[in-house]
Amino acid sequence: DGGSNLSLDSIPMGLPMSDPTAWATAMNNLGMAPMGMTGQPLLPDFDPALGMMTGIPPINPMMPGLGIVPPPIPPDMPAVKEIIHCKSCTLFPPNPHLPPPATRERPPGCKTVFVGGLPENGTEQIIMEVFEQCGEVIAIRKSKKNFCHIRFAEEFMVDKALYLSGYRIRLGSSTDKKDTGRLHVDFAQARDDLYEWECKQRMLAREERQKKTPSPPPVVHYSDHECSVVAEKLKDDTKFLEAIQTLLTWIERGEVNRRTANNFYSMIQSANSHIRRLVNEKAAHEKEMEEAKEKFKLALSGILVQFEQIVAVYHSASKQKAWDHFTKAQRKNISVWCKQAE
């Protein structure tokens, strides 16, 4: 479709018109249907949907020597690039035979792109018209040297903007050089993007910490019924810790008054009855720890005695009376073992 709008002045004329094969190849490289001067197709097997002649293998961008990795195509973008018609301009896709343009490494949290190759007569309104199709545009900073920076609302919109890299833009139907250009879209590093990304990372880290340390369950409010339940739990050794925490929370909340004082005194008295049990348990654990220390000392002394005996064997073997009978390799091993044991 776009090929019919191009004038013959934009087609290289360095090939002889008498050679139909060369003429067809040149038009195929431009992504145009090979047509003769009379308007008849030169090659019947031209596939207009692919923009190339069947039988001619496309260039693989991953071929050795090119060193270019094609950027991923957004899932909602077509795999085969087509002509894009806007209100004030038209975008013609790049030659499908050429490798995709290289891009720099993507900065963290990137929402800003660099756009070069703009037409000299391109305005901010035209830039907005082209790139608002990729998503919500937050800001456009245009330079006088045919490039600009565009900041989008979300990161995924940058991938859609990169899809337009390599497109040839033409303002209206003009063929003036100042009204044409070839877009180059690349990642741009912006302080605002980095700041928002760092804030997001801190928020995620804070949420992760909160998941690891959940807040304790809320304590029920005081009532006569809950008081009787806690009083029974205070008498049970297995439920004592839970009950004493509830009692502490009630006292700190100010639940003690003239009407509830006797109930709280009874619960405090129940808590005090666990003192003797806790003292006995502490003494039992201390006794176990002392016994474990003595057991450890005995085991360690036995190990050290064995080490000393082994070292004594090495020293005895190193004396000249026995040393002369060992080979050179055996002496070396005995010396190494002695150093390790010491």
C-alpha contacts under 8 A as a table, 3 or more apart, distances in Angstrom:
res1	aa1	res2	aa2	distance
1	D	4	S	5.87
1	D	5	N	7.43
1	D	83	I	7.65
2	G	5	N	5.43
2	G	6	L	6.94
2	G	83	I	6.48
2	G	92	F	6.81
3	G	6	L	5.46
3	G	31	G	7.68
3	G	32	M	5.34
3	G	33	A	7.48
4	S	7	S	7.86
6	L	10	S	6.94
7	S	10	S	5.92
7	S	11	I	7.58
8	L	11	I	5.33
9	D	12	P	7.66
11	I	27	M	7.85
12	P	15	L	7.55
12	P	26	A	7.90
13	M	16	P	7.68
15	L	19	D	7.76
15	L	22	A	6.90
15	L	23	W	6.59
16	P	19	D	5.77
16	P	22	A	7.90
16	P	23	W	7.51
17	M	20	P	6.75
17	M	23	W	6.66
19	D	22	A	5.64
19	D	23	W	6.31
20	P	23	W	5.02
20	P	24	A	6.00
20	P	36	G	7.57
20	P	42	L	7.01
21	T	24	A	5.11
21	T	25	T	6.19
21	T	42	L	8.00
22	A	25	T	5.06
22	A	26	A	6.26
23	W	26	A	5.25
23	W	27	M	6.39
23	W	34	P	7.59
24	A	27	M	5.22
24	A	28	N	6.02
24	A	34	P	4.73
24	A	35	M	7.09
24	A	42	L	6.64
24	A	43	L	7.50
25	T	28	N	4.98
25	T	29	N	6.24
25	T	34	P	7.53
26	A	29	N	5.23
26	A	30	L	6.70
27	M	30	L	5.17
27	M	31	G	6.61
27	M	32	M	5.34
27	M	33	A	6.66
27	M	34	P	5.47
27	M	35	M	7.96
28	N	31	G	5.03
28	N	32	M	5.35
28	N	33	A	6.35
28	N	34	P	6.12
28	N	51	G	7.04
28	N	52	M	5.51
28	N	53	M	6.61
29	N	32	M	7.41
29	N	52	M	7.37
29	N	95	N	6.61
29	N	97	H	7.32
30	L	95	N	6.08
31	G	51	G	4.65
31	G	52	M	6.11
31	G	95	N	5.93
31	G	96	P	7.37
32	M	48	P	7.74
32	M	51	G	6.21
32	M	52	M	7.62
33	A	41	P	7.45
33	A	46	F	6.72
33	A	47	D	7.96
33	A	48	P	6.37
33	A	51	G	7.05
33	A	52	M	7.70
34	P	41	P	5.86
34	P	42	L	5.65
34	P	43	L	6.54
34	P	46	F	7.45
35	M	38	T	7.71
35	M	39	G	5.50
35	M	40	Q	5.48
35	M	41	P	4.39
35	M	42	L	5.38
35	M	43	L	7.96
36	G	39	G	5.21
36	G	40	Q	5.38
36	G	41	P	6.09
36	G	42	L	5.87
37	M	40	Q	7.47
41	P	44	P	6.50
43	L	46	F	5.93
43	L	53	M	7.99
45	D	53	M	6.51
45	D	54	T	6.03
46	F	51	G	7.84
46	F	52	M	6.37
46	F	53	M	4.48
46	F	54	T	5.94
47	D	50	L	5.59
47	D	51	G	6.20
47	D	52	M	6.06
47	D	53	M	5.98
47	D	54	T	6.49
48	P	51	G	4.91
48	P	52	M	6.95
50	L	80	V	7.32
51	G	96	P	7.54
52	M	56	I	7.63
53	M	56	I	5.94
54	T	57	P	7.70
58	P	96	P	7.52
58	P	97	H	5.36
59	I	63	M	7.89
59	I	97	H	5.12
59	I	98	L	6.60
59	I	99	P	7.26
60	N	63	M	5.48
60	N	97	H	7.91
60	N	99	P	7.19
61	P	66	L	6.78
61	P	68	I	6.52
61	P	69	V	7.05
61	P	70	P	6.94
61	P	98	L	7.50
61	P	99	P	4.71
61	P	100	P	7.07
62	M	66	L	6.85
62	M	67	G	7.16
62	M	68	I	6.63
62	M	69	V	6.54
62	M	70	P	7.92
63	M	66	L	6.08
63	M	67	G	7.84
64	P	67	G	6.81
68	I	99	P	7.42
68	I	100	P	7.62
68	I	101	P	7.81
68	I	102	A	6.10
69	V	100	P	7.90
69	V	102	A	7.10
70	P	99	P	7.47
70	P	100	P	5.60
70	P	101	P	7.46
70	P	102	A	7.21
71	P	100	P	7.59
71	P	102	A	7.86
71	P	103	T	7.72
72	P	159	D	7.98
73	I	77	M	6.70
73	I	79	A	7.15
73	I	159	D	7.51
73	I	160	K	7.92
73	I	163	Y	6.80
74	P	77	M	5.38
74	P	159	D	6.26
74	P	160	K	6.17
74	P	163	Y	7.73
75	P	78	P	7.85
77	M	160	K	7.52
77	M	163	Y	7.99
78	P	81	K	6.44
81	K	93	P	5.81
81	K	94	P	7.91
82	E	92	F	7.16
82	E	93	P	5.78
83	I	90	T	7.34
83	I	91	L	5.71
83	I	92	F	4.87
83	I	93	P	5.83
84	I	90	T	5.91
84	I	91	L	4.96
84	I	92	F	6.69
85	H	89	C	6.65
85	H	90	T	4.72
85	H	91	L	6.37
86	C	89	C	5.21
86	C	90	T	5.68
86	C	91	L	7.79
86	C	129	E	7.15
86	C	130	V	6.86
87	K	129	E	7.63
88	S	126	I	6.75
88	S	171	L	6.14
88	S	172	G	5.55
89	C	126	I	7.59
89	C	169	I	6.88
89	C	170	R	5.55
89	C	171	L	4.26
89	C	172	G	4.86
89	C	173	S	7.92
90	T	169	I	5.81
90	T	170	R	5.37
90	T	171	L	6.53
90	T	172	G	6.90
91	L	167	Y	5.95
91	L	168	R	5.56
91	L	169	I	4.58
91	L	170	R	6.52
92	F	167	Y	5.49
92	F	168	R	5.01
92	F	169	I	6.37
93	P	166	G	7.04
93	P	167	Y	4.71
93	P	168	R	6.46
94	P	98	L	7.71
94	P	166	G	5.42
94	P	167	Y	5.24
94	P	168	R	6.87
95	N	98	L	5.65
96	P	99	P	7.62
100	P	166	G	7.58
101	P	165	S	7.06
101	P	166	G	6.84
101	P	184	H	7.80
103	T	186	D	5.66
103	T	187	F	7.04
104	R	186	D	6.92
104	R	187	F	6.47
105	E	187	F	7.49
106	R	110	C	6.81
106	R	187	F	6.00
106	R	188	A	7.98
107	P	110	C	5.43
107	P	187	F	7.39
107	P	188	A	7.49
107	P	189	Q	6.14
108	P	193	D	7.84
108	P	194	L	6.56
108	P	197	W	6.87
109	G	155	E	6.70
109	G	193	D	5.66
109	G	194	L	6.04
109	G	196	E	7.41
109	G	197	W	5.04
110	C	155	E	6.02
110	C	158	V	7.62
110	C	187	F	7.20
110	C	188	A	7.22
110	C	189	Q	6.88
110	C	190	A	7.57
110	C	193	D	5.73
110	C	194	L	7.37
111	K	151	R	5.64
111	K	152	F	5.38
111	K	153	A	6.90
111	K	154	E	6.11
111	K	155	E	4.85
111	K	156	F	8.00
111	K	157	M	7.51
111	K	158	V	6.03
111	K	193	D	6.15
112	T	149	H	6.72
112	T	150	I	5.48
112	T	151	R	4.19
112	T	152	F	6.22
112	T	158	V	6.93
112	T	187	F	6.58
112	T	188	A	5.44
112	T	189	Q	6.95
112	T	190	A	6.71
112	T	193	D	7.47
113	V	149	H	5.68
113	V	150	I	5.40
113	V	151	R	6.56
113	V	158	V	6.69
113	V	161	A	7.70
113	V	185	V	6.54
113	V	186	D	5.56
113	V	187	F	4.72
113	V	188	A	4.81
114	F	147	F	7.41
114	F	148	C	6.09
114	F	149	H	4.74
114	F	150	I	6.67
114	F	184	H	7.81
114	F	185	V	5.58
114	F	186	D	5.18
114	F	187	F	6.07
114	F	188	A	5.47
115	V	118	L	7.40
115	V	147	F	5.51
115	V	148	C	5.37
115	V	149	H	6.14
115	V	150	I	7.57
115	V	183	L	6.57
115	V	184	H	5.54
115	V	185	V	4.59
115	V	186	D	6.69
116	G	146	N	6.33
116	G	147	F	4.30
116	G	148	C	6.66
116	G	182	R	7.89
116	G	183	L	5.69
116	G	184	H	4.91
116	G	185	V	6.51
117	G	146	N	5.99
117	G	147	F	6.30
117	G	181	G	5.34
117	G	182	R	5.01
117	G	183	L	4.74
117	G	184	H	5.98
118	L	122	G	6.44
118	L	146	N	4.88
118	L	147	F	5.86
118	L	169	I	7.76
118	L	180	T	7.48
118	L	181	G	5.27
118	L	182	R	6.68
118	L	183	L	6.13
119	P	122	G	4.98
119	P	146	N	6.38
119	P	169	I	7.57
119	P	170	R	7.82
119	P	177	K	7.87
119	P	178	K	5.59
119	P	179	D	5.16
119	P	180	T	4.94
119	P	181	G	4.79
120	E	145	K	7.99
120	E	146	N	5.92
120	E	178	K	4.88
120	E	179	D	6.40
120	E	180	T	7.74
121	N	178	K	5.79
121	N	179	D	5.64
122	G	126	I	6.32
122	G	127	I	7.27
122	G	171	L	7.68
122	G	179	D	7.06
123	T	126	I	5.29
123	T	127	I	6.44
124	E	127	I	5.03
124	E	128	M	6.13
124	E	140	I	7.41
124	E	142	K	6.98
125	Q	128	M	5.08
125	Q	129	E	6.13
126	I	129	E	4.88
126	I	130	V	6.30
127	I	130	V	5.27
127	I	131	F	6.17
128	M	131	F	5.38
128	M	132	E	5.54
128	M	137	V	7.57
128	M	140	I	7.92
129	E	132	E	5.77
129	E	133	Q	7.39
130	V	133	Q	6.27
131	F	134	C	5.45
131	F	135	G	7.31
131	F	137	V	7.62
131	F	161	A	6.72
132	E	135	G	5.23
132	E	136	E	5.93
132	E	137	V	6.01
134	C	157	M	5.64
134	C	158	V	7.69
134	C	160	K	5.37
134	C	161	A	5.84
135	G	152	F	6.84
135	G	153	A	7.42
135	G	154	E	7.99
135	G	157	M	5.58
136	E	152	F	5.79
136	E	153	A	5.63
136	E	154	E	7.94
137	V	140	I	7.60
137	V	150	I	7.08
137	V	151	R	6.01
137	V	152	F	4.53
137	V	153	A	6.24
138	I	150	I	7.65
138	I	151	R	5.44
138	I	152	F	5.26
138	I	153	A	5.96
139	A	150	I	5.92
139	A	151	R	5.28
139	A	152	F	7.29
140	I	148	C	6.96
140	I	149	H	5.80
140	I	150	I	4.64
140	I	151	R	6.53
141	R	148	C	5.49
141	R	149	H	5.15
141	R	150	I	6.53
142	K	146	N	7.94
142	K	147	F	6.34
142	K	148	C	4.17
142	K	149	H	6.47
143	S	146	N	6.33
143	S	147	F	5.62
143	S	148	C	5.53
144	K	147	F	7.31
149	H	188	A	7.69
152	F	155	E	7.25
152	F	157	M	6.49
152	F	158	V	7.06
153	A	157	M	7.57
154	E	157	M	5.75
154	E	158	V	7.64
155	E	158	V	5.66
155	E	159	D	7.63
156	F	159	D	5.50
156	F	160	K	7.08
157	M	160	K	5.18
157	M	161	A	6.43
158	V	161	A	5.02
158	V	162	L	6.28
158	V	187	F	7.81
159	D	162	L	5.15
159	D	163	Y	6.59
160	K	163	Y	5.23
160	K	164	L	7.40
161	A	164	L	5.63
161	A	165	S	7.48
161	A	185	V	7.00
162	L	165	S	5.38
162	L	185	V	5.40
162	L	186	D	6.40
164	L	167	Y	5.69
164	L	183	L	7.18
164	L	184	H	7.84
164	L	185	V	6.94
165	S	183	L	5.44
165	S	184	H	4.72
165	S	185	V	4.76
165	S	186	D	7.72
166	G	182	R	6.10
166	G	183	L	5.33
166	G	184	H	5.73
166	G	185	V	7.81
167	Y	182	R	5.80
167	Y	183	L	5.54
167	Y	184	H	7.88
168	R	180	T	7.25
168	R	181	G	5.75
168	R	182	R	4.27
168	R	183	L	6.18
169	I	180	T	5.54
169	I	181	G	5.34
169	I	182	R	5.99
169	I	183	L	7.03
170	R	173	S	7.13
170	R	174	S	7.08
170	R	175	T	7.66
170	R	179	D	5.87
170	R	180	T	4.53
170	R	181	G	6.81
171	L	174	S	6.20
171	L	179	D	5.28
171	L	180	T	6.44
174	S	179	D	6.51
175	T	179	D	6.86
175	T	180	T	7.26
176	D	179	D	5.37
176	D	180	T	6.90
177	K	180	T	5.41
177	K	181	G	7.75
178	K	181	G	7.81
189	Q	193	D	7.56
189	Q	194	L	7.90
190	A	193	D	5.39
190	A	194	L	6.50
191	R	194	L	5.13
191	R	195	Y	6.05
192	D	195	Y	5.13
192	D	196	E	6.21
193	D	196	E	5.30
193	D	197	W	6.13
194	L	197	W	5.06
194	L	198	E	6.13
195	Y	198	E	5.20
195	Y	199	C	6.25
196	E	199	C	5.10
196	E	200	K	6.17
197	W	200	K	5.07
197	W	201	Q	6.21
198	E	201	Q	5.05
198	E	202	R	6.23
199	C	202	R	5.17
199	C	203	M	6.23
200	K	203	M	5.10
200	K	204	L	6.22
201	Q	204	L	5.11
201	Q	205	A	6.15
202	R	205	A	5.06
202	R	206	R	6.11
203	M	206	R	5.04
203	M	207	E	6.23
204	L	207	E	5.09
204	L	208	E	6.14
205	A	208	E	5.01
205	A	209	R	6.26
206	R	209	R	5.17
206	R	210	Q	6.32
207	E	210	Q	5.07
207	E	211	K	6.30
208	E	211	K	5.13
208	E	212	K	6.48
209	R	212	K	5.17
209	R	213	T	6.35
210	Q	213	T	5.22
210	Q	214	P	6.03
211	K	214	P	5.81
219	V	246	T	6.28
219	V	249	T	7.37
220	V	226	E	7.87
220	V	246	T	7.85
221	H	226	E	7.89
221	H	250	W	7.60
222	Y	226	E	6.17
222	Y	227	C	6.64
222	Y	250	W	6.73
222	Y	255	E	6.98
223	S	226	E	5.18
223	S	227	C	5.95
224	D	227	C	5.00
224	D	228	S	6.37
225	H	228	S	5.34
225	H	229	V	6.46
226	E	229	V	5.00
226	E	230	V	6.18
227	C	230	V	5.23
227	C	231	A	6.10
227	C	263	N	7.49
228	S	231	A	5.02
228	S	232	E	6.36
229	V	232	E	5.32
229	V	233	K	6.39
230	V	233	K	4.97
230	V	234	L	6.14
230	V	243	A	5.48
230	V	246	T	7.62
230	V	247	L	7.65
231	A	234	L	5.20
231	A	235	K	6.91
231	A	243	A	7.76
231	A	266	S	7.91
231	A	267	M	5.73
231	A	270	S	7.63
232	E	235	K	5.46
232	E	236	D	6.95
233	K	236	D	5.17
233	K	239	K	5.42
233	K	240	F	5.89
233	K	243	A	5.78
234	L	237	D	7.36
234	L	239	K	6.80
234	L	240	F	4.85
234	L	243	A	5.68
234	L	244	I	6.89
234	L	267	M	7.25
234	L	270	S	6.26
234	L	271	A	6.42
235	K	240	F	6.94
235	K	270	S	6.58
235	K	271	A	8.00
236	D	239	K	5.45
236	D	240	F	5.79
237	D	240	F	5.16
238	T	241	L	7.56
239	K	242	E	5.65
239	K	243	A	6.37
240	F	243	A	5.16
240	F	244	I	6.04
241	L	244	I	5.31
241	L	245	Q	6.38
242	E	245	Q	5.40
242	E	246	T	6.55
243	A	246	T	5.17
243	A	247	L	6.26
244	I	247	L	5.00
244	I	248	L	6.16
244	I	271	A	7.31
245	Q	248	L	5.14
245	Q	249	T	6.27
246	T	249	T	5.16
246	T	250	W	6.28
247	L	250	W	5.22
247	L	251	I	6.36
247	L	267	M	7.83
248	L	251	I	5.29
248	L	252	E	6.26
249	T	252	E	5.15
249	T	253	R	6.09
250	W	253	R	5.08
250	W	254	G	6.51
250	W	255	E	5.53
250	W	256	V	7.68
251	I	254	G	5.30
251	I	255	E	5.71
251	I	256	V	6.14
252	E	255	E	7.62
254	G	257	N	7.77
255	E	260	T	7.71
256	V	259	R	7.97
256	V	260	T	5.77
256	V	261	A	5.72
256	V	264	F	7.05
257	N	260	T	5.38
257	N	261	A	5.61
258	R	261	A	5.40
259	R	262	N	7.47
260	T	263	N	5.38
260	T	264	F	6.38
261	A	264	F	5.21
261	A	265	Y	6.12
262	N	265	Y	5.03
262	N	266	S	6.28
263	N	266	S	5.22
263	N	267	M	6.44
264	F	267	M	5.08
264	F	268	I	6.13
265	Y	268	I	5.06
265	Y	269	Q	6.07
266	S	269	Q	5.02
266	S	270	S	6.26
267	M	270	S	5.00
267	M	271	A	6.26
268	I	271	A	4.99
268	I	272	N	6.24
269	Q	272	N	5.05
269	Q	273	S	6.47
270	S	273	S	5.21
270	S	274	H	7.23
271	A	274	H	5.69
271	A	275	I	7.59
272	N	275	I	5.53
273	S	276	R	6.67
273	S	277	R	7.78
274	H	277	R	5.16
274	H	278	L	6.16
275	I	278	L	5.19
275	I	279	V	6.16
276	R	279	V	5.11
276	R	280	N	6.23
277	R	280	N	5.21
277	R	281	E	6.23
278	L	281	E	5.04
278	L	282	K	6.08
279	V	282	K	5.08
279	V	283	A	6.23
280	N	283	A	5.14
280	N	284	A	6.20
281	E	284	A	5.05
281	E	285	H	6.25
282	K	285	H	5.23
282	K	286	E	6.19
283	A	286	E	5.06
283	A	287	K	6.18
284	A	287	K	5.12
284	A	288	E	6.29
285	H	288	E	5.00
285	H	289	M	6.12
286	E	289	M	4.99
286	E	290	E	6.25
287	K	290	E	5.14
287	K	291	E	6.23
288	E	291	E	5.10
288	E	292	A	6.09
289	M	292	A	4.98
289	M	293	K	6.18
290	E	293	K	5.01
290	E	294	E	6.32
291	E	294	E	5.17
291	E	295	K	6.17
292	A	295	K	5.02
292	A	296	F	6.06
293	K	296	F	5.03
293	K	297	K	6.16
294	E	297	K	5.07
294	E	298	L	6.28
295	K	298	L	5.25
295	K	299	A	6.23
296	F	299	A	5.14
296	F	300	L	5.99
297	K	300	L	5.08
297	K	301	S	6.05
298	L	301	S	5.21
298	L	302	G	6.26
299	A	302	G	5.19
299	A	303	I	6.31
300	L	303	I	5.06
300	L	304	L	6.20
301	S	304	L	5.08
301	S	305	V	6.20
302	G	305	V	5.18
302	G	306	Q	6.42
303	I	306	Q	5.23
303	I	307	F	6.34
304	L	307	F	4.98
304	L	308	E	6.17
305	V	308	E	5.09
305	V	309	Q	6.29
306	Q	309	Q	5.12
306	Q	310	I	6.29
307	F	310	I	5.19
307	F	311	V	6.24
307	F	341	A	6.92
308	E	311	V	5.13
308	E	312	A	6.10
309	Q	312	A	5.00
309	Q	313	V	6.32
310	I	313	V	5.09
310	I	314	Y	6.49
310	I	341	A	7.75
311	V	314	Y	5.06
311	V	315	H	6.26
311	V	338	C	6.21
311	V	341	A	6.50
311	V	342	E	6.89
312	A	315	H	5.08
312	A	316	S	6.13
313	V	316	S	5.13
313	V	317	A	6.13
314	Y	317	A	5.12
314	Y	318	S	6.20
314	Y	334	I	6.66
314	Y	335	S	7.80
314	Y	337	W	7.94
314	Y	338	C	5.87
315	H	318	S	5.03
315	H	319	K	6.73
315	H	338	C	7.79
316	S	319	K	5.52
316	S	322	A	7.74
317	A	322	A	5.59
317	A	323	W	5.88
318	S	322	A	6.86
318	S	323	W	5.22
319	K	322	A	5.92
319	K	323	W	5.57
320	Q	323	W	4.72
320	Q	324	D	5.88
321	K	324	D	6.66
322	A	325	H	5.78
322	A	326	F	7.39
323	W	326	F	5.69
323	W	331	R	7.38
324	D	327	T	7.88
326	F	330	Q	5.86
326	F	331	R	6.13
327	T	330	Q	5.17
327	T	331	R	6.21
328	K	331	R	5.21
328	K	332	K	6.31
329	A	332	K	5.13
329	A	333	N	6.36
330	Q	333	N	5.17
330	Q	334	I	6.23
331	R	334	I	5.16
331	R	335	S	6.22
332	K	335	S	5.24
332	K	336	V	6.32
333	N	336	V	5.14
333	N	337	W	6.15
334	I	337	W	5.14
334	I	338	C	6.10
335	S	338	C	5.16
335	S	339	K	6.40
336	V	339	K	5.31
336	V	340	Q	6.35
337	W	340	Q	5.13
337	W	341	A	6.17
338	C	341	A	5.22
338	C	342	E	6.16
339	K	342	E	5.20
